[in-house]
């Protein structure tokens, strides 16, 4: 086993280790001393309740940052906690920091504590300092904070209510709004009004309500704006004193103690927006202050550049007819050396009369005034050099100009077609009369005949009726000039004339004009050769005589005008007329018509309805002009379907009838409405019950059938009586026969009439009966076996007549055939001619004998050898020379033959149409008359009686017709 040596170098150095531990302990002690910082001392509180600011001060050693905490004492709720850098007061060594509270500081007690901080090293908290509120038990009265606070618009304000001790809180009202609240302490409650609007003049009430109704607690809040000013300027009135004024840019809405306070150059200004300084400084500063802030403006100027004259005083007039002079005075003598410019205004017309200038100006001459006119003027002035602004207006001065002779009236005329009319003139206005009008003088003068007529009329007159035919004669160039003169207290006007004449020419056609916002537009072509003016006349279109017209005159060269009048009424038609050269020789050139406003017609058409066959025909008349109220455009025809109207047709204005076909048999109702551009009228209505058209057709067919039956009956009757009809209307007339020598000596001509024939010869009364003779030569008659007995016998047997050639007839004979004219005419001068005559009847009524015994009810019995000569008037027969009157009584016992006929005992042809069938009385007393008309020797035409005989027949048409009908029925059968 080895042996270790014992050496002194192997021992450890314990002293060095000990030294190291000592040094480390000393270092740790020094470090701990540095980390331990000072706790804030002498903490104090200072409250500003109006600004709700709490100032906190303390002694904090060498620390630069501090932690600060603010608590609500009663509920120990943190209100504020933050690290702040406090300001160090070098004199006292205290740190100070200010905190602004949201709630009023009076609402509740607050506890404040502070501690120092260096980085992460903090000290202990200082002792709490308490700011006592009004909610302490010792203060049991109910309160609300803040009181009478002024805040800007848009601010937020917190209110708190401290209720009475032992009472219960209910709510807080801001104006009329119930607010949300939070509880600050046992008795304190708070609410915040956000973004407040401008308050009223007396502010906004904030009320706290509790369960103690008699206890009402509240506060007033004023919400407004800080000052804002503009247009600050200073001027002088008397060239010495400075008057400064300004305008508020906006209203602060703050009044009384919160209102703005003004000062100029640190001199208070008691008046709002105006401040007067005793001398002109040249530079001014305006300052405005209110609880919400302040505002300032500055101004500077020379005195001559800011002269604002005062109003002139003591105005006096000097008036004339057409002008006046106004005088005035100045309040300050300094104006006598000041160059002024002044204005004079007509206060009654709001019209400026002009500018007047001069040094120390004191008067102005007013021109272009109207006579006898009342005026009211006022004056203001300004500095002519370095003009600043117009001065104040003076008080109004009233005066009246003197009167003058009136202007000539505007005269026109209205002429009617009967030479009457009106002379009309427009009443003179006040400016035209130049004084009180006392009357009018109207003179009518006929330049051709130099006649004159004058009338004096009252001042109210404006029309004079005239009748030109009463005082002046007419001629081709006739014209009358009407002259009107107005008179006032100063004299007479110039005469105004108009030519009165009839307008014989047809007036021009009426054109339509449509009313616009400017009136009735009228236009026409200008005549380059015309140098005179025009006159446009208008009146109500309903007026046609003595119309109240209105008119307007135009200068030469005008080609259009818009006529406007306050008298125009809707729905009334007006006629417009354009006259050229109205003052010299009026000529009507154009005419128009129009409505100010067209309306629907006020009158309805008069509707008439009829049935024609199966159709319904509507007819109506045109609506009168007074009821149209517009230009008619046409008519609408409707049919009623229950309560609705169905339009059948739209007719133009010229159509006033309408036919409706295809209607059923029932009641139909129709309506016709006229319409204008404004609409329809109420309509004319008519109803009709449509009858069956089959019955109408049957009636027509029945009528045609009856007519056919009647015609057939007449035809049958005429057929059965054909021989009588032929003899009555178409007798056979033979041609004259000329046996032997035509120019033989006078002798009797034996003429044997054909069977059953009579002769009716009409002779002129003035004919000499001695020149002719007609002899009846009876022949043996074959007995037919008919007509024998009691009944009269009609015979057509011819009679032989003896005719003498000395008979001369001046009347022409109308031949039956063309080739018989020679023989007929030559037979007039023949000495012995055989002629056969045919009469209508051969009854005894055709002959007139001397003895009535030859005519009886047994019929006519001709006798042979019985002749009548013109010389002896024996038993022969001769033609009748006088007509038989029908007006007498046929039953009269007196014979109807004339003495001449009775004495001759001959036959006389009838010159009147009488009945062939006599009555019983006539059969015994007189020969029955003959029916029909005689025929000429050579013609089948009836011979017309003389004019006297025709007149007698016209007096008795009914008797002739009755005789013809009786004869027809009593005629013999074929």
KAQUI-V737136 format. One record per residue. N is the residue number from 1. OMEGA is omega in whole degrees, -180 to 180 (* if undefined). Layout:
n=N omega=OMEGA
n=N omega=OMEGA
This chain:
n=1 omega=-175
n=2 omega=-173
n=3 omega=180
n=4 omega=-179
n=5 omega=179
n=6 omega=-177
n=7 omega=-179
n=8 omega=-179
n=9 omega=-177
n=10 omega=-180
n=11 omega=178
n=12 omega=-178
n=13 omega=-176
n=14 omega=-179
n=15 omega=180
n=16 omega=180
n=17 omega=178
n=18 omega=-179
n=19 omega=-179
n=20 omega=179
n=21 omega=179
n=22 omega=-179
n=23 omega=180
n=24 omega=179
n=25 omega=179
n=26 omega=-179
n=27 omega=-180
n=28 omega=178
n=29 omega=-180
n=30 omega=-180
n=31 omega=179
n=32 omega=178
n=33 omega=180
n=34 omega=-177
n=35 omega=-180
n=36 omega=-177
n=37 omega=-171
n=38 omega=173
n=39 omega=-180
n=40 omega=-177
n=41 omega=175
n=42 omega=178
n=43 omega=180
n=44 omega=-178
n=45 omega=176
n=46 omega=-173
n=47 omega=170
n=48 omega=-172
n=49 omega=-178
n=50 omega=179
n=51 omega=-179
n=52 omega=178
n=53 omega=178
n=54 omega=-180
n=55 omega=-177
n=56 omega=180
n=57 omega=180
n=58 omega=173
n=59 omega=-172
n=60 omega=180
n=61 omega=-175
n=62 omega=180
n=63 omega=-180
n=64 omega=178
n=65 omega=-176
n=66 omega=171
n=67 omega=-176
n=68 omega=179
n=69 omega=179
n=70 omega=-176
n=71 omega=168
n=72 omega=-167
n=73 omega=-171
n=74 omega=-179
n=75 omega=180
n=76 omega=178
n=77 omega=-180
n=78 omega=176
n=79 omega=-178
n=80 omega=174
n=81 omega=-177
n=82 omega=175
n=83 omega=-175
n=84 omega=174
n=85 omega=-177
n=86 omega=179
n=87 omega=180
n=88 omega=176
n=89 omega=-174
n=90 omega=-178
n=91 omega=-176
n=92 omega=-179
n=93 omega=-180
n=94 omega=174
n=95 omega=-176
n=96 omega=179
n=97 omega=-177
n=98 omega=-180
n=99 omega=178
n=100 omega=-176
n=101 omega=175
n=102 omega=177
n=103 omega=174
n=104 omega=-177
n=105 omega=-179
n=106 omega=-170
n=107 omega=-177
n=108 omega=-180
n=109 omega=-178
n=110 omega=176
n=111 omega=-175
n=112 omega=176
n=113 omega=-177
n=114 omega=171
n=115 omega=-178
n=116 omega=179
n=117 omega=171
n=118 omega=-175
n=119 omega=178
n=120 omega=-180
n=121 omega=-180
n=122 omega=178
n=123 omega=173
n=124 omega=177
n=125 omega=176
n=126 omega=177
n=127 omega=-179
n=128 omega=175
n=129 omega=-172
n=130 omega=172
n=131 omega=-175
n=132 omega=175
n=133 omega=-179
n=134 omega=-179
n=135 omega=178
n=136 omega=179
n=137 omega=180
n=138 omega=180
n=139 omega=-173
n=140 omega=-176
n=141 omega=179
n=142 omega=-178
n=143 omega=176
n=144 omega=-176
n=145 omega=-3
n=146 omega=180
n=147 omega=174
n=148 omega=179
n=149 omega=175
n=150 omega=-176
n=151 omega=178
n=152 omega=179
n=153 omega=179
n=154 omega=-180
n=155 omega=175
n=156 omega=-178
n=157 omega=178
n=158 omega=178
n=159 omega=176
n=160 omega=-179
n=161 omega=177
n=162 omega=-177
n=163 omega=177
n=164 omega=177
n=165 omega=179
n=166 omega=179
n=167 omega=-177
n=168 omega=179
n=169 omega=178
n=170 omega=-177
n=171 omega=175
n=172 omega=179
n=173 omega=172
n=174 omega=-170
n=175 omega=176
n=176 omega=-176
n=177 omega=175
n=178 omega=-173
n=179 omega=171
n=180 omega=-175
n=181 omega=170
n=182 omega=-175
n=183 omega=179
n=184 omega=-179
n=185 omega=-178
n=186 omega=-177
n=187 omega=-172
n=188 omega=179
n=189 omega=-175
n=190 omega=174
n=191 omega=-177
n=192 omega=173
n=193 omega=-174
n=194 omega=175
n=195 omega=-174
n=196 omega=175
n=197 omega=-179
n=198 omega=-176
n=199 omega=176
n=200 omega=-177
n=201 omega=179
n=202 omega=179
n=203 omega=179
n=204 omega=-179
n=205 omega=174
n=206 omega=-169
n=207 omega=176
n=208 omega=-178
n=209 omega=176
n=210 omega=179
n=211 omega=177
n=212 omega=-169
n=213 omega=-179
n=214 omega=-178
n=215 omega=-178
n=216 omega=-178
n=217 omega=179
n=218 omega=-180
n=219 omega=178
n=220 omega=178
n=221 omega=178
n=222 omega=-178
n=223 omega=-177
n=224 omega=-176
n=225 omega=171
n=226 omega=-177
n=227 omega=174
n=228 omega=-173
n=229 omega=177
n=230 omega=174
n=231 omega=175
n=232 omega=-180
n=233 omega=-180
n=234 omega=-178
n=235 omega=-180
n=236 omega=177
n=237 omega=-175
n=238 omega=-179
n=239 omega=180
n=240 omega=-174
n=241 omega=177
n=242 omega=176
n=243 omega=-178
n=244 omega=179
n=245 omega=-177
n=246 omega=178
n=247 omega=175
n=248 omega=180
n=249 omega=176
n=250 omega=177
n=251 omega=179
n=252 omega=-177
n=253 omega=177
n=254 omega=-173
n=255 omega=178
n=256 omega=-174
n=257 omega=179
n=258 omega=-176
n=259 omega=-180
n=260 omega=174
n=261 omega=-173
n=262 omega=174
n=263 omega=177
n=264 omega=-177
n=265 omega=178
n=266 omega=174
n=267 omega=-175
n=268 omega=179
n=269 omega=-177
n=270 omega=-179
n=271 omega=176
n=272 omega=174
n=273 omega=178
n=274 omega=179
n=275 omega=-178
n=276 omega=179
n=277 omega=-173
n=278 omega=179
n=279 omega=-177
n=280 omega=-180
n=281 omega=-179
n=282 omega=178
n=283 omega=-176
n=284 omega=176
n=285 omega=180
n=286 omega=178
n=287 omega=178
n=288 omega=-176
n=289 omega=170
n=290 omega=-176
n=291 omega=-177
n=292 omega=178
n=293 omega=180
n=294 omega=-178
n=295 omega=-177
n=296 omega=176
n=297 omega=180
n=298 omega=178
n=299 omega=178
n=300 omega=180
n=301 omega=173
n=302 omega=-174
n=303 omega=-178
n=304 omega=-180
n=305 omega=-176
n=306 omega=-180
n=307 omega=176
n=308 omega=-172
n=309 omega=174
n=310 omega=-179
n=311 omega=174
n=312 omega=-178
n=313 omega=176
n=314 omega=178
n=315 omega=179
n=316 omega=-179
n=317 omega=167
n=318 omega=-169
n=319 omega=172
n=320 omega=-178
n=321 omega=-173
n=322 omega=180
n=323 omega=179
n=324 omega=177
n=325 omega=-180
n=326 omega=177
n=327 omega=177
n=328 omega=180
n=329 omega=-180
n=330 omega=179
n=331 omega=-177
n=332 omega=180
n=333 omega=-179
n=334 omega=180
n=335 omega=-177
n=336 omega=179
n=337 omega=-178
n=338 omega=176
n=339 omega=-174
n=340 omega=169
n=341 omega=-174
n=342 omega=176
n=343 omega=175
n=344 omega=-177
n=345 omega=172
n=346 omega=-178
n=347 omega=-179
n=348 omega=-178
n=349 omega=-178
n=350 omega=-177
n=351 omega=179
n=352 omega=-179
n=353 omega=178
n=354 omega=178
n=355 omega=180
n=356 omega=-174
n=357 omega=178
n=358 omega=178
n=359 omega=-179
n=360 omega=-174
n=361 omega=-177
n=362 omega=-180
n=363 omega=178
n=364 omega=179
n=365 omega=-178
n=366 omega=-178
n=367 omega=176
n=368 omega=174
n=369 omega=180
n=370 omega=179
n=371 omega=176
n=372 omega=-179
n=373 omega=177
n=374 omega=-179
n=375 omega=174
n=376 omega=-174
n=377 omega=173
n=378 omega=-171
n=379 omega=170
n=380 omega=-175
n=381 omega=176
n=382 omega=179
n=383 omega=-178
n=384 omega=177
n=385 omega=-178
n=386 omega=-177
n=387 omega=-180
n=388 omega=177
n=389 omega=177
n=390 omega=177
n=391 omega=-179
n=392 omega=176
n=393 omega=175
n=394 omega=172
n=395 omega=-177
n=396 omega=178
n=397 omega=179
n=398 omega=175
n=399 omega=-178
n=400 omega=179
n=401 omega=-180
n=402 omega=-180
n=403 omega=-180
n=404 omega=-180
n=405 omega=-175
n=406 omega=173
n=407 omega=176
n=408 omega=180
n=409 omega=176
n=410 omega=-171
n=411 omega=175
n=412 omega=-176
n=413 omega=170
n=414 omega=-177
n=415 omega=175
n=416 omega=-177
n=417 omega=-178
n=418 omega=178
n=419 omega=173
n=420 omega=-180
n=421 omega=-177
n=422 omega=165
n=423 omega=-174
n=424 omega=175
n=425 omega=-179
n=426 omega=177
n=427 omega=-180
n=428 omega=175
n=429 omega=180
n=430 omega=179
n=431 omega=179
n=432 omega=-177
n=433 omega=178
n=434 omega=-178
n=435 omega=-178
n=436 omega=177
n=437 omega=-179
n=438 omega=178
n=439 omega=177
n=440 omega=177
n=441 omega=-177
n=442 omega=-178
n=443 omega=173
n=444 omega=-173
n=445 omega=175
n=446 omega=-175
n=447 omega=-177
n=448 omega=-178
n=449 omega=177
n=450 omega=175
n=451 omega=-177
n=452 omega=179
n=453 omega=-174
n=454 omega=176
n=455 omega=176
n=456 omega=-176
n=457 omega=-178
n=458 omega=-179
n=459 omega=-178
n=460 omega=-176
n=461 omega=175
n=462 omega=179
n=463 omega=177
n=464 omega=174
n=465 omega=180
n=466 omega=173
n=467 omega=-170
n=468 omega=-176
n=469 omega=-177
n=470 omega=-175
n=471 omega=179
n=472 omega=-179
n=473 omega=179
n=474 omega=172
n=475 omega=-177
n=476 omega=180
n=477 omega=-175
n=478 omega=173
n=479 omega=-180
n=480 omega=180
n=481 omega=176
n=482 omega=-179
n=483 omega=-180
n=484 omega=179
n=485 omega=177
n=486 omega=-177
n=487 omega=173
n=488 omega=-174
n=489 omega=-178
n=490 omega=180
n=491 omega=-176
n=492 omega=179
n=493 omega=171
n=494 omega=-179
n=495 omega=174
n=496 omega=-172
n=497 omega=174
n=498 omega=-179
n=499 omega=177
n=500 omega=178
n=501 omega=176
n=502 omega=176
n=503 omega=-175
n=504 omega=-178
n=505 omega=175
n=506 omega=-177
n=507 omega=178
n=508 omega=180
n=509 omega=-180
n=510 omega=173
n=511 omega=-179
n=512 omega=175
n=513 omega=-175
n=514 omega=-178
n=515 omega=176
n=516 omega=-179
n=517 omega=180
n=518 omega=179
n=519 omega=177
n=520 omega=180
n=521 omega=178
n=522 omega=179
n=523 omega=-178
n=524 omega=178
n=525 omega=-180
n=526 omega=176
n=527 omega=-176
n=528 omega=-179
n=529 omega=-178
n=530 omega=179
n=531 omega=-180
n=532 omega=-175
n=533 omega=-179
n=534 omega=174
n=535 omega=176
n=536 omega=-178
n=537 omega=175
n=538 omega=178
n=539 omega=178
n=540 omega=-176
n=541 omega=179
n=542 omega=-177
n=543 omega=179
n=544 omega=-177
n=545 omega=179
n=546 omega=-173
n=547 omega=174
n=548 omega=-174
n=549 omega=170
n=550 omega=-174
n=551 omega=176
n=552 omega=-179
n=553 omega=-179
n=554 omega=178
n=555 omega=178
n=556 omega=179
n=557 omega=177
n=558 omega=179
n=559 omega=178
n=560 omega=178
n=561 omega=172
n=562 omega=-175
n=563 omega=179
n=564 omega=180
n=565 omega=177
n=566 omega=-179
n=567 omega=-180
n=568 omega=-178
n=569 omega=177
n=570 omega=176
n=571 omega=-180
n=572 omega=179
n=573 omega=180
n=574 omega=175
n=575 omega=180
n=576 omega=-179
n=577 omega=179
n=578 omega=178
n=579 omega=172
n=580 omega=-180
n=581 omega=-175
n=582 omega=-177
n=583 omega=-175
n=584 omega=-178
n=585 omega=-174
n=586 omega=178
n=587 omega=179
n=588 omega=-175
n=589 omega=-178
n=590 omega=176
n=591 omega=177
n=592 omega=172
n=593 omega=-179
n=594 omega=178
n=595 omega=173
n=596 omega=176
n=597 omega=179
n=598 omega=177
n=599 omega=174
n=600 omega=-178
n=601 omega=179
n=602 omega=178
n=603 omega=179
n=604 omega=178
n=605 omega=173
n=606 omega=-172
n=607 omega=174
n=608 omega=-174
n=609 omega=180
n=610 omega=177
n=611 omega=176
n=612 omega=-175
n=613 omega=177
n=614 omega=-177
n=615 omega=175
n=616 omega=-178
n=617 omega=177
n=618 omega=175
n=619 omega=179
n=620 omega=180
n=621 omega=-180
n=622 omega=179
n=623 omega=177
n=624 omega=-176
n=625 omega=-178
n=626 omega=-177
n=627 omega=-176
n=628 omega=179
n=629 omega=178
n=630 omega=178
n=631 omega=-180
n=632 omega=-180
n=633 omega=-180
n=634 omega=-177
n=635 omega=173
n=636 omega=-180
n=637 omega=-178
n=638 omega=170
n=639 omega=-175
n=640 omega=173
n=641 omega=-176
n=642 omega=-180
n=643 omega=-179
n=644 omega=177
n=645 omega=178
n=646 omega=-178
n=647 omega=179
n=648 omega=-175
n=649 omega=171
n=650 omega=-173
n=651 omega=177
n=652 omega=-172
n=653 omega=-177
n=654 omega=-178
n=655 omega=180
n=656 omega=173
n=657 omega=-178
n=658 omega=180
n=659 omega=178
n=660 omega=-178
n=661 omega=173
n=662 omega=179
n=663 omega=178
n=664 omega=-180
n=665 omega=180
n=666 omega=178
n=667 omega=-180
n=668 omega=-179
n=669 omega=-177
n=670 omega=177
n=671 omega=177
n=672 omega=-178
n=673 omega=171
n=674 omega=-178
n=675 omega=173
n=676 omega=178
n=677 omega=-180
n=678 omega=179
n=679 omega=-176
n=680 omega=171
n=681 omega=-178
n=682 omega=173
n=683 omega=172
n=684 omega=-172
n=685 omega=175
n=686 omega=-180
n=687 omega=179
n=688 omega=173
n=689 omega=-176
n=690 omega=179
n=691 omega=-179
n=692 omega=-180
n=693 omega=176
n=694 omega=178
n=695 omega=179
n=696 omega=179
n=697 omega=178
n=698 omega=178
n=699 omega=179
n=700 omega=180
n=701 omega=178
n=702 omega=178
n=703 omega=179
n=704 omega=178
n=705 omega=179
n=706 omega=178
n=707 omega=179
n=708 omega=179
n=709 omega=179
n=710 omega=179
n=711 omega=178
n=712 omega=178
n=713 omega=179
n=714 omega=-180
n=715 omega=178
n=716 omega=179
n=717 omega=179
n=718 omega=178
n=719 omega=180
n=720 omega=-180
n=721 omega=-172
n=722 omega=179
n=723 omega=179
n=724 omega=179
n=725 omega=-179
n=726 omega=179
n=727 omega=-176
n=728 omega=-173
n=729 omega=-179
n=730 omega=-180
n=731 omega=177
n=732 omega=179
n=733 omega=-179
n=734 omega=177
n=735 omega=178
n=736 omega=177
n=737 omega=-177
n=738 omega=176
n=739 omega=176
n=740 omega=-178
n=741 omega=-179
n=742 omega=-177
n=743 omega=176
n=744 omega=-178
n=745 omega=-175
n=746 omega=176
n=747 omega=-179
n=748 omega=177
n=749 omega=180
n=750 omega=179
n=751 omega=180
n=752 omega=-180
n=753 omega=177
n=754 omega=-180
n=755 omega=176
n=756 omega=179
n=757 omega=176
n=758 omega=-178
n=759 omega=173
n=760 omega=-179
n=761 omega=179
n=762 omega=-180
n=763 omega=174
n=764 omega=-179
n=765 omega=-175
n=766 omega=-178
n=767 omega=178
n=768 omega=-177
n=769 omega=-179
n=770 omega=-177
n=771 omega=-178
n=772 omega=175
n=773 omega=179
n=774 omega=-174
n=775 omega=177
n=776 omega=177
n=777 omega=-180
n=778 omega=176
n=779 omega=178
n=780 omega=-175
n=781 omega=178
n=782 omega=-178
n=783 omega=178
n=784 omega=-173
n=785 omega=-179
n=786 omega=179
n=787 omega=178
n=788 omega=-179
n=789 omega=-178
n=790 omega=-174
n=791 omega=176
n=792 omega=-177
n=793 omega=173
n=794 omega=179
n=795 omega=175
n=796 omega=-179
n=797 omega=180
n=798 omega=177
n=799 omega=177
n=800 omega=-179
n=801 omega=177
n=802 omega=-173
n=803 omega=-178
n=804 omega=-173
n=805 omega=178
n=806 omega=178
n=807 omega=178
n=808 omega=179
n=809 omega=-179
n=810 omega=-176
n=811 omega=179
n=812 omega=179
n=813 omega=180
n=814 omega=-177
n=815 omega=178
n=816 omega=179
n=817 omega=-179
n=818 omega=-177
n=819 omega=179
n=820 omega=-178
n=821 omega=-177
n=822 omega=-179
n=823 omega=-180
n=824 omega=-179
n=825 omega=-180
n=826 omega=-180
n=827 omega=-180
n=828 omega=-176
n=829 omega=-178
n=830 omega=179
n=831 omega=-179
n=832 omega=-174
n=833 omega=175
n=834 omega=-178
n=835 omega=174
n=836 omega=-179
n=837 omega=179
n=838 omega=177
n=839 omega=179
n=840 omega=180
n=841 omega=176
n=842 omega=177
n=843 omega=-179
n=844 omega=177
n=845 omega=-180
n=846 omega=180
n=847 omega=177
n=848 omega=-179
n=849 omega=-179
n=850 omega=180
n=851 omega=-179
n=852 omega=-177
n=853 omega=-178
n=854 omega=178
n=855 omega=-179
n=856 omega=179
n=857 omega=-179
n=858 omega=179
n=859 omega=-179
n=860 omega=179
n=861 omega=179
n=862 omega=-179
n=863 omega=176
n=864 omega=179
n=865 omega=179
n=866 omega=-177
n=867 omega=-179
n=868 omega=176
n=869 omega=-179
n=870 omega=-177
n=871 omega=-174
n=872 omega=-178
n=873 omega=-177
n=874 omega=-176
n=875 omega=176
n=876 omega=177
n=877 omega=179
n=878 omega=-179
n=879 omega=178
n=880 omega=-178
n=881 omega=-179
n=882 omega=178
n=883 omega=177
n=884 omega=-178
n=885 omega=178
n=886 omega=-177
n=887 omega=-179
n=888 omega=-180
n=889 omega=-179
n=890 omega=-179
n=891 omega=-178
n=892 omega=-180
n=893 omega=-180
n=894 omega=178
n=895 omega=-178
n=896 omega=179
n=897 omega=-179
n=898 omega=-179
n=899 omega=-178
n=900 omega=-178
n=901 omega=-178
n=902 omega=-179
n=903 omega=-178
n=904 omega=-178
n=905 omega=180
n=906 omega=-180
n=907 omega=-180
n=908 omega=179
n=909 omega=-180
n=910 omega=173
n=911 omega=176
n=912 omega=179
n=913 omega=-180
n=914 omega=-178
n=915 omega=176
n=916 omega=-178
n=917 omega=-176
n=918 omega=171
n=919 omega=-179
n=920 omega=-180
n=921 omega=-177
n=922 omega=-179
n=923 omega=-177
n=924 omega=-170
n=925 omega=-172
n=926 omega=178
n=927 omega=178
n=928 omega=179
n=929 omega=-178
n=930 omega=179
n=931 omega=174
n=932 omega=-177
n=933 omega=178
n=934 omega=175
n=935 omega=179
n=936 omega=-179
n=937 omega=-174
n=938 omega=-176
n=939 omega=174
n=940 omega=-179
n=941 omega=177
n=942 omega=175
n=943 omega=-179
n=944 omega=177
n=945 omega=179
n=946 omega=-177
n=947 omega=180
n=948 omega=180
n=949 omega=176
n=950 omega=180
n=951 omega=180
n=952 omega=179
n=953 omega=179
n=954 omega=179
n=955 omega=-174
n=956 omega=-179
n=957 omega=-176
n=958 omega=-179
n=959 omega=180
n=960 omega=-180
n=961 omega=179
n=962 omega=180
n=963 omega=-180
n=964 omega=-178
n=965 omega=179
n=966 omega=179
n=967 omega=-180
n=968 omega=-177
n=969 omega=-176
n=970 omega=-178
n=971 omega=-176
n=972 omega=178
n=973 omega=179
n=974 omega=*
